[in-house]
Amino acid sequence: MVSHVEVDGVPTLVAPTVGPARAGLVFRVGQADETLARRGLTHLVEHLVLHPLGGSTYHHNGSTGQTTTTFYVQGGGDDLVDFFARVCRSLAEPDVGRLAMERDVLRTEATGRGSGPARDLPLWRYGARGYGLLSYPEWGLSALTADEVLEWIATHFTRENAVLWIAGDGVPDGLRLDLPHGRRQPLPAVTSALPTTPAFFNGGGPATAVHAVVPEAPAGIVYAHLLQRRLHRALRLDTGLSYTTAVEYVERGDGQATVTAYADALVDKQDAVLGGFVDVLAGLRATPVAGTELATAATTAALEAGGTDAAAQGLPGQAFRLLTGRPLVDVDAQVAALRAVTAADVHATAKQAHASALLMTPPGGAEWAGYTPAPTTSRTRAGGRGHVPTAGGGPVIHLGADGVSAVDPDGNVATVRYDEIAVVLGHPDGSRLLIGNDGIVVAVDVDRYPDLNAAQLDRRVPPGLLVALPGPPPPASATPNLGARWARRLTPGWLRLGALGLVTAVVGGAALAYTVGMVFGLVAQVRVLGVIGGWVIAGWFGRAFLRAWTAERARA
């Protein structure tokens, strides 16, 4: 039973627990609220706030998620009182003098993390903004100023934008939340980089994954369980093609939820895994599931939702519901709703999942299965005359009044318009990497173009979008594996000389991983994608010139 009270004007959810008391102060701000040019801002705030608590004897932590940031504590009543008092004090007077130090800490943290097997899916669906930012490194750290940090805290870390949850006997005596007033922040806008769905993109590796958007409903949870069971049976038990299959259902907060599924593969088995994966998806939408199979999936989902300590374990998700203006979910009612899901409900969800599906495939794609290739080039070219590289081949760069384009020898065009720039990454040597809101990338090494210089490009970039990364870039030979990998991700062979040093430095300084935030909502499988993230090479970040990249990879 969850009770709803208030602490200093902050909505507070309390539920008894069988374990030690624990609590979380949740704010409605996360990675998806940032811009790519300031990627990492919320995570930096989390670190600054928790630094003064480093010597505490009780367990505490912070988490920067997709759309929420949580400060968490476990201990006795006095510990909870002390923790939240110090968090609020730190929010009121953050030690911005530690900005440079915490930037380095975050960069170190990033290099030590694995990246998820399906990390690339958000950028291909949403582009380089909003929910798509979860695919990108924290490139904005080097550009952040103390004033920007203070403004971000003042806007987002307020009592109207917070919910407190407590798993324990109640609100401890003396617990205060001395937060400034503000307003509840809306969820980020849902953007799209896909002209049509179902769509696919070449992930560059042997794994297969899918990302789908379905209505937030018990049927979606049961569908996720069915999908997991069928993938495991088809790809692991019956054929031995895959070692790990995983499915995750996550509420987005706007009445929709995402279902993400993944299967690993050996290179010589990748086509068979893709075929089996697609067959499972097709089977669920072709024929309604009934009988024992449906009953087993619904029962499993109900047991997870109503298990021991369910009310306490569900508090983070309930807090997210409050923050996004949705009603709380009663545990018994949720269990009953899951058990009541029908074959028709799941069948309808399977059709909706297919209609919105984004499939990550190994080389070869999935046009044969009715999926449309996701865009890898631009439809239009920027104006202005073409700048031809001095030697070694490469793209013709058009630096126009409206944007920048790179045109390869086959006529493929990548364009980033100035009014659609997500970020421009720059080094002192003049290298520039432009990323558009749609995820398209243009790399420019001005040293190879005698009539181009960095200043010509920089003066056209809107304020705040040029991020100077630490430099100079190291030689490619210093990190051959990372350098080659990122060169393939971002550019084909003819862009490699221009972008290799830039991107290698990004990997070494900022990269390859992002903070794995708390997942709010019901998870359809214990082995969720984040757990297996370190087992698979990072998802392929760049979108520009993917076909040329594939050809280059085949020649390597």
C-alpha positions in Angstrom: 0.0 0.0 0.0 1.5 3.3 -1.1 0.6 6.5 0.9 0.8 9.9 -0.6 1.9 12.8 1.6 4.0 16.0 1.3 7.3 17.1 2.7 7.8 20.9 2.4 5.5 21.0 -0.6 7.2 18.1 -2.4 4.9 15.1 -3.2 6.1 12.2 -1.2 5.3 8.5 -1.7 5.7 6.1 1.2 5.5 2.3 1.2 6.5 -0.3 3.8 9.5 -2.6 2.9 10.9 -5.9 4.1 14.5 -4.6 3.7 16.4 -1.6 5.0 14.9 1.8 4.7 15.8 3.6 1.5 14.6 6.7 -0.3 15.1 8.7 -3.5 14.6 12.4 -4.4 13.6 12.4 -8.1 13.7 15.4 -10.4 12.1 15.6 -13.8 15.3 16.3 -15.7 17.6 13.9 -17.5 19.8 13.4 -20.5 17.1 13.9 -23.0 16.4 17.4 -21.8 19.9 18.6 -22.8 21.3 19.6 -26.2 24.2 17.7 -27.9 26.3 20.8 -27.5 25.8 20.6 -23.7 25.6 16.8 -23.4 26.6 15.8 -19.9 25.3 18.8 -18.1 22.8 17.0 -15.8 25.3 14.3 -15.0 27.8 17.0 -14.0 25.3 18.6 -11.7 24.7 15.2 -10.1 28.4 14.8 -9.4 28.8 18.3 -8.0 25.8 17.8 -5.7 27.1 14.5 -4.2 30.7 15.5 -3.9 30.3 17.0 -0.4 28.7 13.8 0.8 31.8 11.7 -0.1 32.7 10.9 3.5 29.2 9.7 4.6 29.0 6.4 6.4 25.7 5.4 4.9 25.1 4.2 1.4 24.1 6.8 -1.2 24.3 7.4 -4.9 23.0 9.4 -7.8 21.6 8.4 -11.2 21.1 10.5 -14.3 18.5 8.8 -16.4 16.7 9.5 -19.7 14.3 12.0 -18.2 14.9 11.9 -14.5 17.7 12.5 -12.0 17.6 10.7 -8.7 19.6 11.1 -5.4 19.3 7.9 -3.5 20.1 6.8 0.1 19.8 3.7 2.2 20.1 3.7 6.0 18.3 4.6 9.2 16.0 7.5 9.7 18.8 9.9 10.8 20.7 9.0 7.7 17.8 9.9 5.4 17.4 13.2 7.3 21.1 14.0 7.0 21.4 13.0 3.3 18.5 15.1 2.0 19.5 18.1 4.0 23.0 18.0 2.5 21.7 17.4 -1.0 19.4 20.4 -0.8 22.3 22.5 0.7 24.6 21.4 -2.1 21.9 22.3 -4.7 21.6 25.7 -3.2 25.4 26.3 -3.1 27.0 24.0 -5.6 30.8 24.1 -5.6 31.3 25.3 -9.2 35.0 25.6 -8.4 35.1 21.8 -9.0 33.9 22.0 -12.6 37.2 21.2 -14.2 37.9 18.4 -11.7 34.5 16.8 -12.1 34.8 17.0 -15.9 37.8 14.8 -15.7 36.1 12.5 -13.3 33.2 12.1 -15.8 35.6 11.5 -18.7 37.3 8.8 -16.7 34.0 7.3 -15.7 33.0 7.2 -19.4 36.2 5.4 -20.5 35.6 2.7 -17.9 32.0 1.9 -19.0 30.9 -0.6 -21.6 28.3 0.7 -24.1 25.1 -1.1 -24.7 24.6 -3.4 -27.7 21.6 -1.4 -28.9 23.0 2.0 -28.0 22.7 3.3 -31.5 18.9 2.8 -31.7 17.9 6.1 -30.1 19.9 8.3 -32.6 18.5 6.5 -35.6 15.0 6.9 -34.4 15.1 10.4 -32.8 18.1 12.0 -34.3 20.7 14.1 -32.4 18.3 15.7 -29.9 15.9 14.8 -27.2 15.7 11.0 -26.7 18.3 10.5 -29.3 21.0 12.1 -27.1 21.4 8.9 -25.2 23.4 7.5 -28.1 26.1 10.2 -27.8 29.1 10.8 -25.5 29.1 13.7 -23.1 30.8 16.0 -25.5 29.3 19.2 -23.9 31.4 18.8 -20.7 34.3 20.8 -22.1 32.1 23.7 -23.0 30.1 24.1 -19.8 30.4 27.2 -17.8 29.6 27.9 -14.1 26.7 30.2 -15.1 25.2 27.4 -17.3 25.4 25.0 -14.4 23.8 27.4 -12.0 21.0 28.2 -14.4 20.3 24.5 -15.1 20.1 23.8 -11.3 17.8 26.9 -10.7 15.4 25.8 -13.5 15.2 22.0 -13.0 16.1 21.2 -9.4 13.1 22.8 -7.7 10.3 21.5 -5.3 7.7 21.8 -8.0 9.8 19.6 -10.3 10.5 16.9 -7.6 9.0 13.8 -6.0 10.3 12.1 -2.9 9.8 8.4 -2.4 10.5 6.4 0.8 10.5 2.7 1.3 10.2 2.3 5.1 8.0 3.0 8.1 7.2 6.6 7.1 8.8 10.0 6.8 11.5 10.3 9.4 11.2 13.0 12.0 13.1 16.1 11.0 13.3 15.3 7.3 13.2 18.6 5.4 13.5 19.4 1.7 14.7 23.0 1.5 14.4 23.5 -2.3 13.6 26.7 -4.2 10.3 27.2 -6.0 10.0 26.7 -9.7 7.7 24.8 -12.1 7.2 21.3 -13.3 9.2 20.7 -16.5 7.4 19.0 -19.4 8.9 15.9 -21.1 11.2 16.5 -24.1 9.5 16.7 -27.4 9.5 13.4 -29.3 11.4 14.0 -32.5 11.9 11.6 -35.5 14.7 11.0 -37.9 12.8 8.3 -39.8 10.6 9.3 -42.8 8.8 5.9 -42.6 8.6 2.8 -40.5 9.2 -0.1 -40.2 12.8 0.8 -41.0 16.3 -0.7 -40.6 19.9 0.4 -40.4 23.1 -1.5 -40.7 24.6 -1.7 -37.2 28.0 -2.8 -38.5 28.2 -5.8 -36.2 26.7 -9.3 -36.1 24.0 -8.5 -33.5 20.3 -7.9 -34.3 18.1 -5.5 -32.3 14.7 -3.8 -32.6 13.2 -0.7 -31.1 9.4 -0.2 -31.2 7.0 2.3 -29.7 3.7 0.9 -28.3 0.9 2.3 -26.1 1.7 2.2 -22.4 -0.5 -0.7 -21.3 -0.5 -4.1 -19.7 -0.7 -5.6 -23.2 2.7 -4.1 -24.0 4.3 -5.7 -20.9 2.8 -9.1 -21.8 3.9 -8.7 -25.4 7.5 -8.0 -24.2 7.4 -11.2 -22.2 6.1 -13.2 -25.1 8.8 -11.7 -27.4 11.5 -12.7 -24.9 10.3 -16.2 -24.6 10.0 -16.8 -28.3 13.4 -15.2 -29.1 15.0 -17.4 -26.4 13.4 -20.5 -27.7 14.0 -19.8 -31.4 17.6 -18.5 -31.2 19.0 -20.2 -28.1 17.1 -23.4 -27.2 16.1 -24.7 -30.6 19.0 -23.6 -32.8 21.9 -22.5 -30.6 22.4 -19.5 -32.8 22.5 -16.9 -30.0 23.8 -16.9 -26.5 21.9 -13.8 -25.1 18.5 -12.6 -26.0 17.0 -9.8 -24.0 13.8 -7.7 -24.1 13.0 -4.5 -22.2 9.7 -2.6 -21.8 10.1 1.0 -20.6 7.4 3.7 -20.1 8.3 6.9 -21.8 6.0 9.0 -19.7 3.8 10.4 -22.5 1.3 7.5 -22.8 3.8 5.5 -24.9 6.3 2.9 -24.0 9.3 1.5 -25.9 10.1 -2.2 -26.4 13.7 -3.0 -27.2 14.8 -6.5 -28.0 18.3 -7.8 -28.8 20.1 -11.0 -29.8 23.8 -11.5 -30.1 25.5 -13.6 -32.8 28.7 -14.9 -34.3 29.7 -13.3 -37.6 29.2 -16.6 -39.4 25.7 -16.9 -37.9 24.6 -13.3 -38.2 22.3 -13.9 -41.1 20.6 -16.8 -39.5 20.1 -14.8 -36.3 18.6 -11.9 -38.2 16.3 -14.3 -40.1 15.1 -16.0 -36.9 14.7 -12.7 -35.1 12.5 -11.3 -38.0 10.5 -14.6 -38.1 9.7 -14.2 -34.4 8.5 -10.7 -34.8 6.4 -11.7 -37.9 4.9 -14.6 -36.1 3.6 -12.5 -33.2 1.8 -10.2 -35.5 0.6 -12.8 -37.9 -1.3 -15.1 -35.5 -2.8 -14.3 -32.1 -1.1 -16.0 -29.2 -3.4 -18.0 -27.0 -3.7 -20.9 -24.6 -0.8 -21.9 -22.4 1.7 -19.6 -24.0 -0.3 -16.5 -23.3 -1.2 -17.6 -19.8 2.4 -18.3 -19.0 3.5 -14.8 -20.2 0.7 -13.0 -18.4 1.3 -15.0 -15.2 5.1 -14.2 -15.3 4.4 -10.5 -15.8 1.8 -10.5 -13.0 4.3 -12.2 -10.6 6.9 -9.6 -11.3 4.5 -6.8 -10.8 3.0 -8.2 -7.6 6.0 -10.0 -6.0 7.4 -9.6 -2.6 7.9 -6.0 -1.6 6.2 -4.9 -4.9 4.9 -1.6 -3.5 8.3 -0.5 -2.3 10.1 -1.7 -5.4 7.7 0.1 -7.6 8.2 3.5 -5.9 10.7 4.9 -8.5 8.2 4.1 -11.2 5.4 5.7 -9.3 7.5 8.8 -8.7 8.0 9.0 -12.5 4.3 8.7 -13.0 3.6 11.6 -10.7 6.3 13.8 -12.4 4.8 13.2 -15.8 1.2 13.8 -14.7 -0.1 10.3 -14.8 -2.1 8.5 -12.0 -0.5 6.2 -9.6 -0.8 2.5 -10.3 -2.3 0.2 -7.6 -0.3 -3.0 -7.4 -3.3 -5.3 -7.1 -5.0 -3.5 -10.0 -1.9 -3.8 -12.1 -1.6 -7.5 -11.4 -5.3 -8.1 -12.3 -4.9 -6.1 -15.5 -1.9 -8.2 -16.5 -3.7 -11.4 -15.9 -6.7 -10.1 -17.9 -4.7 -9.4 -21.1 -6.2 -11.2 -24.0 -4.9 -12.7 -27.2 -6.5 -9.8 -29.1 -4.8 -7.3 -26.9 -1.3 -8.8 -27.6 -2.0 -9.2 -31.3 -2.9 -5.5 -31.6 0.3 -4.6 -29.7 2.4 -6.8 -32.0 1.0 -5.0 -35.1 1.7 -1.6 -33.5 5.2 -2.7 -32.6 5.8 -3.7 -36.2 4.4 -0.4 -37.6 6.8 1.6 -35.5 9.8 -0.8 -35.7 13.4 0.2 -36.1 15.5 -2.8 -36.8 19.3 -2.9 -36.3 20.8 -5.5 -38.6 24.1 -7.0 -39.5 25.5 -6.0 -43.0 23.0 -6.9 -45.7 20.0 -5.2 -44.2 16.3 -6.3 -44.1 14.7 -5.0 -47.2 13.8 -8.6 -48.0 11.6 -8.6 -44.9 9.7 -5.4 -45.8 11.8 -2.9 -43.8 12.8 0.4 -45.4 16.4 1.6 -45.2 16.8 4.5 -42.8 18.3 7.6 -44.4 22.1 7.7 -44.5 22.4 10.7 -46.8 20.8 14.1 -47.3 18.3 15.0 -50.0 19.6 18.4 -50.6 23.1 20.1 -51.0 24.1 23.4 -49.5 24.8 26.2 -51.8 28.2 27.7 -52.6 31.0 26.5 -54.8 32.7 23.2 -54.2 36.1 23.0 -52.4 38.2 20.1 -53.7 40.8 18.3 -51.5 44.4 18.7 -52.5 45.3 15.0 -52.8 44.2 11.5 -51.9 40.6 11.9 -53.0 37.8 12.8 -50.7 34.6 14.7 -50.6 33.9 18.0 -52.2 33.0 20.4 -49.5 30.3 23.0 -50.2 30.3 25.9 -47.7 27.2 27.8 -48.4 25.1 30.5 -46.8 22.6 27.9 -45.6 24.8 25.0 -44.5 27.7 22.7 -45.2 27.7 19.7 -47.5 30.1 16.9 -48.3 29.6 15.2 -51.7 31.5 11.9 -52.3 32.7 10.7 -55.7 29.5 8.7 -56.1 27.3 11.7 -55.6 26.2 10.9 -52.1 25.4 14.0 -50.2 25.6 14.8 -46.5 24.3 18.2 -45.5 24.1 20.0 -42.1 22.2 23.2 -42.2 23.2 26.0 -39.9 19.7 26.3 -38.5 19.7 22.5 -37.8 23.1 22.1 -36.2 23.2 19.9 -33.1 26.9 20.5 -32.4 30.1 21.4 -34.2 33.1 19.6 -32.6 36.4 21.4 -33.2 40.2 21.0 -32.5 42.9 23.7 -32.6 44.3 22.1 -35.8 41.2 23.2 -37.6 39.4 19.9 -37.8 35.6 20.3 -37.6 32.9 17.7 -37.2 29.3 19.0 -37.8 26.4 16.9 -36.6 22.8 17.9 -37.6 19.7 17.4 -35.6 18.9 14.5 -37.9 22.1 12.8 -37.0 23.8 13.4 -40.3 27.6 14.0 -40.0 29.9 16.2 -42.1 33.7 16.0 -41.3 35.9 18.8 -42.6 39.7 18.7 -42.3 40.6 22.2 -43.5 44.3 21.3 -44.0 43.3 19.3 -47.0 41.4 22.2 -48.6 43.7 25.1 -49.5 41.0 27.7 -49.9 39.2 26.7 -46.6 39.9 27.6 -43.0 38.2 27.0 -39.7 37.2 30.7 -39.3 35.2 30.6 -42.5 33.1 27.8 -41.0 33.0 28.9 -37.4 31.6 32.3 -38.0 28.5 30.7 -39.6 27.8 28.5 -36.5 25.1 29.7 -34.2 26.4 30.8 -30.7 26.9 28.0 -28.2 27.1 25.2 -30.7 30.8 25.1 -31.4 32.5 22.9 -28.8 36.2 23.0 -28.6 37.4 19.5 -27.6 40.7 19.0 -25.8 43.6 18.7 -28.3 45.6 18.4 -30.3 44.3 15.1 -31.6 46.8 12.2 -31.1 48.2 10.3 -34.1 46.0 7.4 -35.3 48.7 5.0 -34.5 48.4 5.8 -30.8 45.1 4.0 -30.5 44.8 1.9 -33.7 41.7 -0.1 -32.7 39.7 2.9 -31.4 40.8 5.1 -34.3 39.9 2.6 -36.9 36.6 1.9 -35.3 35.5 5.5 -35.0 36.7 6.3 -38.5 34.4 3.6 -39.8 31.5 4.8 -37.7 31.7 8.4 -38.8 33.1 8.4 -42.3 34.0 6.3 -45.3 37.7 5.9 -46.4 37.9 9.2 -48.1 36.9 11.1 -44.9 39.2 9.1 -42.7 42.3 11.3 -42.9 40.1 14.3 -42.1 38.2 12.9 -39.1 40.4 10.2 -37.6 42.4 12.3 -35.3 39.4 14.3 -34.2 37.3 11.4 -33.4 40.1 9.4 -31.7 40.5 12.3 -29.3 36.8 12.3 -28.6 36.9 8.6 -27.8 39.9 9.0 -25.5 38.6 12.1 -23.7 34.8 12.0 -23.7 33.8 8.6 -24.9 32.2 5.6 -26.0 29.7 5.4 -23.2 27.0 7.3 -21.4 25.6 7.2 -17.9 23.2 4.4 -17.6 20.3 6.0 -15.8 17.6 4.4 -13.7 14.9 2.7 -15.7 11.5 3.8 -14.5 8.6 1.6 -15.4 8.1 -2.1 -15.5 10.9 -4.2 -17.0 9.9 -7.3 -19.0 13.0 -9.3 -18.4 15.6 -9.3 -15.7 18.5 -9.5 -18.1 17.8 -6.1 -19.5 19.9 -4.6 -22.3 22.1 -2.5 -20.0 23.4 -5.5 -18.1 24.9 -7.0 -21.3 26.1 -3.8 -22.7 29.8 -4.5 -21.9 29.7 -7.7 -24.0 29.2 -6.0 -27.3 31.2 -3.3 -29.2 29.5 0.1 -29.1 26.7 0.8 -31.4 27.6 2.6 -34.6 27.2 6.3 -34.1 27.6 8.0 -37.4 24.9 8.1 -40.1 26.6 9.9 -43.0 27.7 7.9 -45.9 26.9 4.5 -44.4 26.9 2.7 -47.8 30.4 4.0 -48.5 31.5 2.9 -45.1 30.2 -0.6 -45.7 32.2 -0.8 -48.9 35.3 0.4 -47.1 34.8 -2.2 -44.4 34.5 -4.9 -47.0 37.8 -3.9 -48.6 39.6 -3.7 -45.2 
